[in-house]
Amino acid sequence: MKYIIYDGCYPILFPSHLDHAEIHIGVSKHFEKVTSAGFCKLDDDGKLYCAGYSKSLSNHLNKTISAKATDIQVISSHFSE
């Protein structure tokens, strides 16, 4: 699973076969700025974590866009009620 986080609090999750830049082009009019992007993965204990970076999005925006240590908290906060 891939993701992009906009404005530090709005995650977009999408299947790995789609490209970060493609998704960004489709939704960017709704958000101010990309704050991070990467991959969601399960570790050996089944715990979700975020890692990596987006080559296509980095090329598209002309700056490095990568995962941040806080991304999993941003994403998981949208699943808690």
PyMOL Python script that loads the backbone (N, CA, C, O; Angstrom):
from pymol import cmd

cmd.read_pdbstr("""\
ATOM      1  N   MET A   1       0.856  -1.168   0.000  1.00  0.00           N
ATOM      2  CA  MET A   1       0.000   0.000   0.000  1.00  0.00           C
ATOM      3  C   MET A   1       0.904   1.233   0.000  1.00  0.00           C
ATOM      4  O   MET A   1       1.912   1.274   0.704  1.00  0.00           O
ATOM      5  N   LYS A   2       0.533   2.233  -0.794  1.00  0.00           N
ATOM      6  CA  LYS A   2       1.259   3.500  -0.829  1.00  0.00           C
ATOM      7  C   LYS A   2       0.397   4.581  -0.189  1.00  0.00           C
ATOM      8  O   LYS A   2      -0.811   4.419  -0.017  1.00  0.00           O
ATOM      9  N   TYR A   3       1.048   5.686   0.159  1.00  0.00           N
ATOM     10  CA  TYR A   3       0.294   6.807   0.729  1.00  0.00           C
ATOM     11  C   TYR A   3       0.970   8.134   0.407  1.00  0.00           C
ATOM     12  O   TYR A   3       2.160   8.196   0.100  1.00  0.00           O
ATOM     13  N   ILE A   4       0.171   9.184   0.487  1.00  0.00           N
ATOM     14  CA  ILE A   4       0.635  10.566   0.456  1.00  0.00           C
ATOM     15  C   ILE A   4      -0.089  11.276   1.593  1.00  0.00           C
ATOM     16  O   ILE A   4      -1.290  11.085   1.785  1.00  0.00           O
ATOM     17  N   ILE A   5       0.644  12.097   2.350  1.00  0.00           N
ATOM     18  CA  ILE A   5       0.006  12.905   3.391  1.00  0.00           C
ATOM     19  C   ILE A   5       0.092  14.368   2.961  1.00  0.00           C
ATOM     20  O   ILE A   5       1.160  14.880   2.626  1.00  0.00           O
ATOM     21  N   TYR A   6      -1.066  15.017   2.981  1.00  0.00           N
ATOM     22  CA  TYR A   6      -1.170  16.429   2.622  1.00  0.00           C
ATOM     23  C   TYR A   6      -1.370  17.274   3.876  1.00  0.00           C
ATOM     24  O   TYR A   6      -2.063  16.865   4.808  1.00  0.00           O
ATOM     25  N   ASP A   7      -0.767  18.433   3.888  1.00  0.00           N
ATOM     26  CA  ASP A   7      -0.957  19.423   4.949  1.00  0.00           C
ATOM     27  C   ASP A   7      -0.718  18.856   6.349  1.00  0.00           C
ATOM     28  O   ASP A   7      -1.251  19.378   7.328  1.00  0.00           O
ATOM     29  N   GLY A   8       0.067  17.809   6.447  1.00  0.00           N
ATOM     30  CA  GLY A   8       0.413  17.217   7.732  1.00  0.00           C
ATOM     31  C   GLY A   8      -0.665  16.403   8.409  1.00  0.00           C
ATOM     32  O   GLY A   8      -0.437  15.854   9.487  1.00  0.00           O
ATOM     33  N   CYS A   9      -1.855  16.310   7.789  1.00  0.00           N
ATOM     34  CA  CYS A   9      -2.935  15.595   8.478  1.00  0.00           C
ATOM     35  C   CYS A   9      -3.943  14.875   7.586  1.00  0.00           C
ATOM     36  O   CYS A   9      -4.869  14.254   8.108  1.00  0.00           O
ATOM     37  N   TYR A  10      -3.802  14.931   6.286  1.00  0.00           N
ATOM     38  CA  TYR A  10      -4.761  14.285   5.385  1.00  0.00           C
ATOM     39  C   TYR A  10      -4.079  13.180   4.570  1.00  0.00           C
ATOM     40  O   TYR A  10      -3.438  13.460   3.558  1.00  0.00           O
ATOM     41  N   PRO A  11      -4.219  11.929   5.012  1.00  0.00           N
ATOM     42  CA  PRO A  11      -3.585  10.836   4.265  1.00  0.00           C
ATOM     43  C   PRO A  11      -4.467  10.322   3.128  1.00  0.00           C
ATOM     44  O   PRO A  11      -5.686  10.215   3.261  1.00  0.00           O
ATOM     45  N   ILE A  12      -3.832  10.015   2.032  1.00  0.00           N
ATOM     46  CA  ILE A  12      -4.477   9.343   0.903  1.00  0.00           C
ATOM     47  C   ILE A  12      -3.773   7.997   0.776  1.00  0.00           C
ATOM     48  O   ILE A  12      -2.566   7.951   0.537  1.00  0.00           O
ATOM     49  N   LEU A  13      -4.504   6.914   0.930  1.00  0.00           N
ATOM     50  CA  LEU A  13      -3.959   5.556   0.800  1.00  0.00           C
ATOM     51  C   LEU A  13      -4.422   4.964  -0.515  1.00  0.00           C
ATOM     52  O   LEU A  13      -5.570   5.150  -0.918  1.00  0.00           O
ATOM     53  N   PHE A  14      -3.524   4.248  -1.188  1.00  0.00           N
ATOM     54  CA  PHE A  14      -3.887   3.674  -2.480  1.00  0.00           C
ATOM     55  C   PHE A  14      -3.026   2.452  -2.778  1.00  0.00           C
ATOM     56  O   PHE A  14      -1.960   2.288  -2.184  1.00  0.00           O
ATOM     57  N   PRO A  15      -3.476   1.593  -3.692  1.00  0.00           N
ATOM     58  CA  PRO A  15      -2.755   0.356  -4.012  1.00  0.00           C
ATOM     59  C   PRO A  15      -1.357   0.619  -4.582  1.00  0.00           C
ATOM     60  O   PRO A  15      -1.115   1.637  -5.229  1.00  0.00           O
ATOM     61  N   SER A  16      -0.466  -0.305  -4.328  1.00  0.00           N
ATOM     62  CA  SER A  16       0.934  -0.168  -4.731  1.00  0.00           C
ATOM     63  C   SER A  16       1.147  -0.100  -6.234  1.00  0.00           C
ATOM     64  O   SER A  16       2.167   0.426  -6.679  1.00  0.00           O
ATOM     65  N   HIS A  17       0.219  -0.615  -7.028  1.00  0.00           N
ATOM     66  CA  HIS A  17       0.428  -0.588  -8.472  1.00  0.00           C
ATOM     67  C   HIS A  17       0.194   0.808  -9.072  1.00  0.00           C
ATOM     68  O   HIS A  17       0.550   1.053 -10.225  1.00  0.00           O
ATOM     69  N   LEU A  18      -0.401   1.718  -8.296  1.00  0.00           N
ATOM     70  CA  LEU A  18      -0.595   3.091  -8.760  1.00  0.00           C
ATOM     71  C   LEU A  18       0.623   3.935  -8.398  1.00  0.00           C
ATOM     72  O   LEU A  18       1.357   3.614  -7.464  1.00  0.00           O
ATOM     73  N   ASP A  19       0.825   5.000  -9.135  1.00  0.00           N
ATOM     74  CA  ASP A  19       1.985   5.858  -8.968  1.00  0.00           C
ATOM     75  C   ASP A  19       1.658   7.055  -8.072  1.00  0.00           C
ATOM     76  O   ASP A  19       0.588   7.651  -8.197  1.00  0.00           O
ATOM     77  N   HIS A  20       2.581   7.404  -7.168  1.00  0.00           N
ATOM     78  CA  HIS A  20       2.381   8.562  -6.296  1.00  0.00           C
ATOM     79  C   HIS A  20       2.043   9.827  -7.098  1.00  0.00           C
ATOM     80  O   HIS A  20       1.109  10.551  -6.753  1.00  0.00           O
ATOM     81  N   ALA A  21       2.795  10.085  -8.154  1.00  0.00           N
ATOM     82  CA  ALA A  21       2.581  11.310  -8.942  1.00  0.00           C
ATOM     83  C   ALA A  21       1.206  11.316  -9.602  1.00  0.00           C
ATOM     84  O   ALA A  21       0.562  12.362  -9.676  1.00  0.00           O
ATOM     85  N   GLU A  22       0.751  10.164 -10.078  1.00  0.00           N
ATOM     86  CA  GLU A  22      -0.578  10.079 -10.698  1.00  0.00           C
ATOM     87  C   GLU A  22      -1.668  10.455  -9.699  1.00  0.00           C
ATOM     88  O   GLU A  22      -2.577  11.222 -10.014  1.00  0.00           O
ATOM     89  N   ILE A  23      -1.564   9.909  -8.501  1.00  0.00           N
ATOM     90  CA  ILE A  23      -2.553  10.197  -7.461  1.00  0.00           C
ATOM     91  C   ILE A  23      -2.499  11.680  -7.092  1.00  0.00           C
ATOM     92  O   ILE A  23      -3.537  12.328  -6.958  1.00  0.00           O
ATOM     93  N   HIS A  24      -1.300  12.206  -6.930  1.00  0.00           N
ATOM     94  CA  HIS A  24      -1.130  13.614  -6.584  1.00  0.00           C
ATOM     95  C   HIS A  24      -1.790  14.531  -7.619  1.00  0.00           C
ATOM     96  O   HIS A  24      -2.480  15.483  -7.255  1.00  0.00           O
ATOM     97  N   ILE A  25      -1.583  14.252  -8.877  1.00  0.00           N
ATOM     98  CA  ILE A  25      -2.175  15.076  -9.937  1.00  0.00           C
ATOM     99  C   ILE A  25      -3.702  15.070  -9.827  1.00  0.00           C
ATOM    100  O   ILE A  25      -4.354  16.086 -10.069  1.00  0.00           O
ATOM    101  N   GLY A  26      -4.259  13.923  -9.463  1.00  0.00           N
ATOM    102  CA  GLY A  26      -5.712  13.811  -9.352  1.00  0.00           C
ATOM    103  C   GLY A  26      -6.330  14.495  -8.146  1.00  0.00           C
ATOM    104  O   GLY A  26      -7.485  14.917  -8.206  1.00  0.00           O
ATOM    105  N   VAL A  27      -5.586  14.616  -7.047  1.00  0.00           N
ATOM    106  CA  VAL A  27      -6.187  15.158  -5.819  1.00  0.00           C
ATOM    107  C   VAL A  27      -5.562  16.469  -5.336  1.00  0.00           C
ATOM    108  O   VAL A  27      -6.063  17.064  -4.382  1.00  0.00           O
ATOM    109  N   SER A  28      -4.502  16.925  -5.959  1.00  0.00           N
ATOM    110  CA  SER A  28      -3.757  18.084  -5.444  1.00  0.00           C
ATOM    111  C   SER A  28      -4.566  19.377  -5.380  1.00  0.00           C
ATOM    112  O   SER A  28      -4.249  20.259  -4.582  1.00  0.00           O
ATOM    113  N   LYS A  29      -5.593  19.501  -6.197  1.00  0.00           N
ATOM    114  CA  LYS A  29      -6.393  20.736  -6.166  1.00  0.00           C
ATOM    115  C   LYS A  29      -7.174  20.882  -4.858  1.00  0.00           C
ATOM    116  O   LYS A  29      -7.675  21.964  -4.553  1.00  0.00           O
ATOM    117  N   HIS A  30      -7.278  19.806  -4.092  1.00  0.00           N
ATOM    118  CA  HIS A  30      -8.035  19.824  -2.847  1.00  0.00           C
ATOM    119  C   HIS A  30      -7.176  20.113  -1.620  1.00  0.00           C
ATOM    120  O   HIS A  30      -7.712  20.310  -0.529  1.00  0.00           O
ATOM    121  N   PHE A  31      -5.836  20.142  -1.780  1.00  0.00           N
ATOM    122  CA  PHE A  31      -4.937  20.278  -0.637  1.00  0.00           C
ATOM    123  C   PHE A  31      -3.866  21.325  -0.901  1.00  0.00           C
ATOM    124  O   PHE A  31      -3.574  21.647  -2.053  1.00  0.00           O
ATOM    125  N   GLU A  32      -3.274  21.862   0.181  1.00  0.00           N
ATOM    126  CA  GLU A  32      -2.231  22.883   0.102  1.00  0.00           C
ATOM    127  C   GLU A  32      -0.904  22.300  -0.352  1.00  0.00           C
ATOM    128  O   GLU A  32      -0.393  22.677  -1.406  1.00  0.00           O
ATOM    129  N   LYS A  33      -0.330  21.371   0.439  1.00  0.00           N
ATOM    130  CA  LYS A  33       0.998  20.860   0.093  1.00  0.00           C
ATOM    131  C   LYS A  33       1.208  19.421   0.547  1.00  0.00           C
ATOM    132  O   LYS A  33       0.582  18.956   1.499  1.00  0.00           O
ATOM    133  N   VAL A  34       2.087  18.736  -0.143  1.00  0.00           N
ATOM    134  CA  VAL A  34       2.495  17.381   0.224  1.00  0.00           C
ATOM    135  C   VAL A  34       3.492  17.493   1.366  1.00  0.00           C
ATOM    136  O   VAL A  34       4.482  18.218   1.261  1.00  0.00           O
ATOM    137  N   THR A  35       3.237  16.779   2.455  1.00  0.00           N
ATOM    138  CA  THR A  35       4.184  16.806   3.569  1.00  0.00           C
ATOM    139  C   THR A  35       5.009  15.533   3.667  1.00  0.00           C
ATOM    140  O   THR A  35       6.111  15.558   4.216  1.00  0.00           O
ATOM    141  N   SER A  36       4.497  14.417   3.145  1.00  0.00           N
ATOM    142  CA  SER A  36       5.267  13.169   3.125  1.00  0.00           C
ATOM    143  C   SER A  36       4.587  12.153   2.219  1.00  0.00           C
ATOM    144  O   SER A  36       3.429  12.310   1.832  1.00  0.00           O
ATOM    145  N   ALA A  37       5.337  11.111   1.893  1.00  0.00           N
ATOM    146  CA  ALA A  37       4.800  10.017   1.065  1.00  0.00           C
ATOM    147  C   ALA A  37       5.711   8.813   1.215  1.00  0.00           C
ATOM    148  O   ALA A  37       6.894   8.946   1.528  1.00  0.00           O
ATOM    149  N   GLY A  38       5.150   7.651   0.990  1.00  0.00           N
ATOM    150  CA  GLY A  38       5.947   6.427   1.095  1.00  0.00           C
ATOM    151  C   GLY A  38       5.074   5.203   0.952  1.00  0.00           C
ATOM    152  O   GLY A  38       4.112   5.185   0.184  1.00  0.00           O
ATOM    153  N   PHE A  39       5.438   4.160   1.722  1.00  0.00           N
ATOM    154  CA  PHE A  39       4.770   2.870   1.667  1.00  0.00           C
ATOM    155  C   PHE A  39       4.335   2.459   3.065  1.00  0.00           C
ATOM    156  O   PHE A  39       5.059   2.683   4.035  1.00  0.00           O
ATOM    157  N   CYS A  40       3.152   1.858   3.171  1.00  0.00           N
ATOM    158  CA  CYS A  40       2.688   1.252   4.420  1.00  0.00           C
ATOM    159  C   CYS A  40       2.994  -0.232   4.315  1.00  0.00           C
ATOM    160  O   CYS A  40       2.673  -0.874   3.315  1.00  0.00           O
ATOM    161  N   LYS A  41       3.615  -0.768   5.352  1.00  0.00           N
ATOM    162  CA  LYS A  41       3.992  -2.184   5.350  1.00  0.00           C
ATOM    163  C   LYS A  41       3.724  -2.777   6.714  1.00  0.00           C
ATOM    164  O   LYS A  41       3.583  -2.056   7.701  1.00  0.00           O
ATOM    165  N   LEU A  42       3.653  -4.110   6.764  1.00  0.00           N
ATOM    166  CA  LEU A  42       3.532  -4.825   8.031  1.00  0.00           C
ATOM    167  C   LEU A  42       4.896  -5.370   8.419  1.00  0.00           C
ATOM    168  O   LEU A  42       5.602  -5.937   7.585  1.00  0.00           O
ATOM    169  N   ASP A  43       5.276  -5.197   9.706  1.00  0.00           N
ATOM    170  CA  ASP A  43       6.531  -5.785  10.155  1.00  0.00           C
ATOM    171  C   ASP A  43       6.299  -7.259  10.510  1.00  0.00           C
ATOM    172  O   ASP A  43       5.194  -7.770  10.323  1.00  0.00           O
ATOM    173  N   ASP A  44       7.301  -7.926  11.005  1.00  0.00           N
ATOM    174  CA  ASP A  44       7.208  -9.365  11.317  1.00  0.00           C
ATOM    175  C   ASP A  44       6.179  -9.667  12.398  1.00  0.00           C
ATOM    176  O   ASP A  44       5.673 -10.787  12.473  1.00  0.00           O
ATOM    177  N   ASP A  45       5.866  -8.690  13.228  1.00  0.00           N
ATOM    178  CA  ASP A  45       4.871  -8.869  14.287  1.00  0.00           C
ATOM    179  C   ASP A  45       3.465  -8.462  13.851  1.00  0.00           C
ATOM    180  O   ASP A  45       2.534  -8.488  14.656  1.00  0.00           O
ATOM    181  N   GLY A  46       3.309  -8.086  12.582  1.00  0.00           N
ATOM    182  CA  GLY A  46       2.015  -7.681  12.065  1.00  0.00           C
ATOM    183  C   GLY A  46       1.653  -6.239  12.362  1.00  0.00           C
ATOM    184  O   GLY A  46       0.505  -5.834  12.179  1.00  0.00           O
ATOM    185  N   LYS A  47       2.630  -5.457  12.824  1.00  0.00           N
ATOM    186  CA  LYS A  47       2.393  -4.047  13.124  1.00  0.00           C
ATOM    187  C   LYS A  47       2.646  -3.202  11.878  1.00  0.00           C
ATOM    188  O   LYS A  47       3.649  -3.381  11.187  1.00  0.00           O
ATOM    189  N   LEU A  48       1.729  -2.284  11.602  1.00  0.00           N
ATOM    190  CA  LEU A  48       1.837  -1.422  10.431  1.00  0.00           C
ATOM    191  C   LEU A  48       2.876  -0.332  10.668  1.00  0.00           C
ATOM    192  O   LEU A  48       2.932   0.254  11.749  1.00  0.00           O
ATOM    193  N   TYR A  49       3.690  -0.065   9.665  1.00  0.00           N
ATOM    194  CA  TYR A  49       4.648   1.033   9.734  1.00  0.00           C
ATOM    195  C   TYR A  49       4.774   1.681   8.362  1.00  0.00           C
ATOM    196  O   TYR A  49       4.367   1.110   7.349  1.00  0.00           O
ATOM    197  N   CYS A  50       5.340   2.875   8.346  1.00  0.00           N
ATOM    198  CA  CYS A  50       5.537   3.635   7.109  1.00  0.00           C
ATOM    199  C   CYS A  50       7.026   3.800   6.847  1.00  0.00           C
ATOM    200  O   CYS A  50       7.812   4.011   7.771  1.00  0.00           O
ATOM    201  N   ALA A  51       7.404   3.702   5.574  1.00  0.00           N
ATOM    202  CA  ALA A  51       8.819   3.811   5.213  1.00  0.00           C
ATOM    203  C   ALA A  51       8.940   4.248   3.762  1.00  0.00           C
ATOM    204  O   ALA A  51       7.955   4.315   3.027  1.00  0.00           O
ATOM    205  N   GLY A  52      10.175   4.543   3.369  1.00  0.00           N
ATOM    206  CA  GLY A  52      10.480   4.806   1.972  1.00  0.00           C
ATOM    207  C   GLY A  52      10.270   6.239   1.543  1.00  0.00           C
ATOM    208  O   GLY A  52      10.202   7.162   2.355  1.00  0.00           O
ATOM    209  N   TYR A  53      10.170   6.386   0.244  1.00  0.00           N
ATOM    210  CA  TYR A  53       9.991   7.700  -0.369  1.00  0.00           C
ATOM    211  C   TYR A  53       9.306   7.511  -1.715  1.00  0.00           C
ATOM    212  O   TYR A  53       9.070   6.384  -2.150  1.00  0.00           O
ATOM    213  N   SER A  54       8.991   8.623  -2.368  1.00  0.00           N
ATOM    214  CA  SER A  54       8.352   8.565  -3.683  1.00  0.00           C
ATOM    215  C   SER A  54       9.261   9.185  -4.725  1.00  0.00           C
ATOM    216  O   SER A  54       9.447  10.401  -4.753  1.00  0.00           O
ATOM    217  N   LYS A  55       9.819   8.362  -5.571  1.00  0.00           N
ATOM    218  CA  LYS A  55      10.670   8.860  -6.654  1.00  0.00           C
ATOM    219  C   LYS A  55       9.850   9.680  -7.649  1.00  0.00           C
ATOM    220  O   LYS A  55      10.279  10.757  -8.062  1.00  0.00           O
ATOM    221  N   SER A  56       8.674   9.181  -8.037  1.00  0.00           N
ATOM    222  CA  SER A  56       7.869   9.884  -9.042  1.00  0.00           C
ATOM    223  C   SER A  56       7.361  11.225  -8.520  1.00  0.00           C
ATOM    224  O   SER A  56       7.351  12.214  -9.253  1.00  0.00           O
ATOM    225  N   LEU A  57       6.943  11.262  -7.271  1.00  0.00           N
ATOM    226  CA  LEU A  57       6.442  12.506  -6.692  1.00  0.00           C
ATOM    227  C   LEU A  57       7.593  13.485  -6.450  1.00  0.00           C
ATOM    228  O   LEU A  57       7.435  14.688  -6.657  1.00  0.00           O
ATOM    229  N   SER A  58       8.733  12.982  -6.020  1.00  0.00           N
ATOM    230  CA  SER A  58       9.916  13.829  -5.840  1.00  0.00           C
ATOM    231  C   SER A  58      10.317  14.468  -7.167  1.00  0.00           C
ATOM    232  O   SER A  58      10.634  15.656  -7.219  1.00  0.00           O
ATOM    233  N   ASN A  59      10.302  13.679  -8.236  1.00  0.00           N
ATOM    234  CA  ASN A  59      10.623  14.217  -9.566  1.00  0.00           C
ATOM    235  C   ASN A  59       9.577  15.245 -10.016  1.00  0.00           C
ATOM    236  O   ASN A  59       9.922  16.285 -10.578  1.00  0.00           O
ATOM    237  N   HIS A  60       8.320  14.948  -9.769  1.00  0.00           N
ATOM    238  CA  HIS A  60       7.226  15.831 -10.183  1.00  0.00           C
ATOM    239  C   HIS A  60       7.286  17.182  -9.457  1.00  0.00           C
ATOM    240  O   HIS A  60       7.032  18.226 -10.057  1.00  0.00           O
ATOM    241  N   LEU A  61       7.626  17.152  -8.153  1.00  0.00           N
ATOM    242  CA  LEU A  61       7.642  18.379  -7.346  1.00  0.00           C
ATOM    243  C   LEU A  61       9.029  19.009  -7.233  1.00  0.00           C
ATOM    244  O   LEU A  61       9.185  20.077  -6.640  1.00  0.00           O
ATOM    245  N   ASN A  62      10.029  18.348  -7.801  1.00  0.00           N
ATOM    246  CA  ASN A  62      11.413  18.830  -7.751  1.00  0.00           C
ATOM    247  C   ASN A  62      11.947  18.990  -6.325  1.00  0.00           C
ATOM    248  O   ASN A  62      12.718  19.909  -6.048  1.00  0.00           O
ATOM    249  N   LYS A  63      11.540  18.106  -5.436  1.00  0.00           N
ATOM    250  CA  LYS A  63      12.089  18.051  -4.081  1.00  0.00           C
ATOM    251  C   LYS A  63      11.856  16.659  -3.530  1.00  0.00           C
ATOM    252  O   LYS A  63      10.931  15.967  -3.955  1.00  0.00           O
ATOM    253  N   THR A  64      12.685  16.242  -2.590  1.00  0.00           N
ATOM    254  CA  THR A  64      12.579  14.889  -2.036  1.00  0.00           C
ATOM    255  C   THR A  64      11.350  14.789  -1.140  1.00  0.00           C
ATOM    256  O   THR A  64      11.165  15.575  -0.211  1.00  0.00           O
ATOM    257  N   ILE A  65      10.514  13.796  -1.448  1.00  0.00           N
ATOM    258  CA  ILE A  65       9.313  13.518  -0.664  1.00  0.00           C
ATOM    259  C   ILE A  65       9.467  12.109  -0.092  1.00  0.00           C
ATOM    260  O   ILE A  65       9.498  11.128  -0.836  1.00  0.00           O
ATOM    261  N   SER A  66       9.564  12.018   1.238  1.00  0.00           N
ATOM    262  CA  SER A  66       9.781  10.713   1.862  1.00  0.00           C
ATOM    263  C   SER A  66       8.887  10.538   3.088  1.00  0.00           C
ATOM    264  O   SER A  66       8.198  11.463   3.519  1.00  0.00           O
ATOM    265  N   ALA A  67       8.921   9.324   3.633  1.00  0.00           N
ATOM    266  CA  ALA A  67       8.148   9.003   4.828  1.00  0.00           C
ATOM    267  C   ALA A  67       8.740   9.733   6.033  1.00  0.00           C
ATOM    268  O   ALA A  67       9.940  10.004   6.087  1.00  0.00           O
ATOM    269  N   LYS A  68       7.874  10.043   6.992  1.00  0.00           N
ATOM    270  CA  LYS A  68       8.297  10.655   8.253  1.00  0.00           C
ATOM    271  C   LYS A  68       7.930   9.718   9.394  1.00  0.00           C
ATOM    272  O   LYS A  68       7.027   8.892   9.265  1.00  0.00           O
ATOM    273  N   ALA A  69       8.627   9.850  10.497  1.00  0.00           N
ATOM    274  CA  ALA A  69       8.396   8.988  11.659  1.00  0.00           C
ATOM    275  C   ALA A  69       6.965   9.100  12.189  1.00  0.00           C
ATOM    276  O   ALA A  69       6.456   8.151  12.786  1.00  0.00           O
ATOM    277  N   THR A  70       6.319  10.226  11.983  1.00  0.00           N
ATOM    278  CA  THR A  70       4.965  10.447  12.509  1.00  0.00           C
ATOM    279  C   THR A  70       3.851  10.016  11.551  1.00  0.00           C
ATOM    280  O   THR A  70       2.673  10.107  11.898  1.00  0.00           O
ATOM    281  N   ASP A  71       4.203   9.554  10.369  1.00  0.00           N
ATOM    282  CA  ASP A  71       3.175   9.221   9.361  1.00  0.00           C
ATOM    283  C   ASP A  71       2.198   8.162   9.838  1.00  0.00           C
ATOM    284  O   ASP A  71       1.002   8.280   9.576  1.00  0.00           O
ATOM    285  N   ILE A  72       2.660   7.143  10.523  1.00  0.00           N
ATOM    286  CA  ILE A  72       1.749   6.078  10.951  1.00  0.00           C
ATOM    287  C   ILE A  72       0.727   6.610  11.957  1.00  0.00           C
ATOM    288  O   ILE A  72      -0.415   6.150  11.967  1.00  0.00           O
ATOM    289  N   GLN A  73       1.113   7.571  12.803  1.00  0.00           N
ATOM    290  CA  GLN A  73       0.157   8.169  13.739  1.00  0.00           C
ATOM    291  C   GLN A  73      -0.887   8.993  12.984  1.00  0.00           C
ATOM    292  O   GLN A  73      -2.069   8.955  13.324  1.00  0.00           O
ATOM    293  N   VAL A  74      -0.458   9.736  11.964  1.00  0.00           N
ATOM    294  CA  VAL A  74      -1.389  10.526  11.156  1.00  0.00           C
ATOM    295  C   VAL A  74      -2.400   9.606  10.482  1.00  0.00           C
ATOM    296  O   VAL A  74      -3.603   9.867  10.511  1.00  0.00           O
ATOM    297  N   ILE A  75      -1.907   8.533   9.878  1.00  0.00           N
ATOM    298  CA  ILE A  75      -2.803   7.595   9.184  1.00  0.00           C
ATOM    299  C   ILE A  75      -3.728   6.895  10.173  1.00  0.00           C
ATOM    300  O   ILE A  75      -4.937   6.846   9.948  1.00  0.00           O
ATOM    301  N   SER A  76      -3.190   6.354  11.256  1.00  0.00           N
ATOM    302  CA  SER A  76      -4.018   5.593  12.202  1.00  0.00           C
ATOM    303  C   SER A  76      -5.041   6.458  12.921  1.00  0.00           C
ATOM    304  O   SER A  76      -6.071   5.948  13.361  1.00  0.00           O
ATOM    305  N   SER A  77      -4.781   7.761  13.052  1.00  0.00           N
ATOM    306  CA  SER A  77      -5.750   8.636  13.734  1.00  0.00           C
ATOM    307  C   SER A  77      -7.076   8.713  12.974  1.00  0.00           C
ATOM    308  O   SER A  77      -8.104   9.046  13.564  1.00  0.00           O
ATOM    309  N   HIS A  78      -7.064   8.416  11.698  1.00  0.00           N
ATOM    310  CA  HIS A  78      -8.290   8.462  10.895  1.00  0.00           C
ATOM    311  C   HIS A  78      -9.104   7.176  11.010  1.00  0.00           C
ATOM    312  O   HIS A  78     -10.214   7.091  10.484  1.00  0.00           O
ATOM    313  N   PHE A  79      -8.550   6.170  11.699  1.00  0.00           N
ATOM    314  CA  PHE A  79      -9.268   4.916  11.885  1.00  0.00           C
ATOM    315  C   PHE A  79      -9.822   4.777  13.302  1.00  0.00           C
ATOM    316  O   PHE A  79     -10.577   3.843  13.572  1.00  0.00           O
ATOM    317  N   SER A  80      -9.468   5.675  14.202  1.00  0.00           N
ATOM    318  CA  SER A  80      -9.939   5.574  15.584  1.00  0.00           C
ATOM    319  C   SER A  80     -11.158   6.460  15.800  1.00  0.00           C
ATOM    320  O   SER A  80     -11.245   7.566  15.267  1.00  0.00           O
ATOM    321  N   GLU A  81     -12.070   5.967  16.569  1.00  0.00           N
ATOM    322  CA  GLU A  81     -13.289   6.722  16.893  1.00  0.00           C
ATOM    323  C   GLU A  81     -13.499   6.664  18.375  1.00  0.00           C
ATOM    324  O   GLU A  81     -14.466   7.230  18.884  1.00  0.00           O
TER     325      GLU A  81
END
""", "prot")
cmd.dss("prot")
cmd.show_as("cartoon", "prot")
cmd.util.cbc("prot")
cmd.orient("prot")
